[in-house]
Amino acid sequence: MNPKVDWFFEKPSPWQAAYALLRGIALDSGLTEELKWGHPCYTLKGKNVFLIHGFKDYCALLFHKGALLKDDHGILVQQTENVQSARQVRFTGVQEIRKLAPVLRSYIQEAIAVEKAGIKVALKKTSEFAMPEEFARKLKELPALQKAFQALTPGRQRGYLLHFSSAKRPETREARIAKHLERIMQGKGLED
């Protein structure tokens, strides 16, 4: 148990009992308990294996390389179509966790084996993501913007492309692009 993580489990939450049960299962794994992104994260030699987190309607175990797990029980959920690697097991109550505890332990051991083997998820290249025509046009108009965009990390590039292309209306895409031009020019990502 890492005392830095205790606050997460002690704070009032509708998932407090579920979190406590998930923590017990997590600690049984022998992984190191750390606090990352404000959540309990379980690591192997500094590499993220899984974390515990919660939302309004459910709490979850998120496997960072869940796409590589076999999922014989069909319980892994891809959060959105754009999530490439991570997969969640979602819970709406303590009973579900108790029922699935042996399966969760098995999935955790498989995730540890994946990490020990150094297996990586094959991620889509940034060039495989849709480039909204409004942004493509803006990159052509402003060579400095194109240079700044190309200098961003692939993750930051993908973040912008997904954000821009998720707008249904051209006007919204144009507004999003205009809003973020300066951030791109400064070498910043959406969340920086």
Secondary structure by P-SEA (a helix, b strand, c coil): ccccccccccccccaaaaaaaaaaaaaacccbbbbccccccccccccccccccccccccccccccccccccccccccccccccccbbbbccccaaaaaaaaaaaaaaaaaaaaaaaacccccccccccccccaaaaaaaaacaaaaaaaaaccaaaaaaaaaaaaccccaaaaaaaaaacaaaaaacccccc
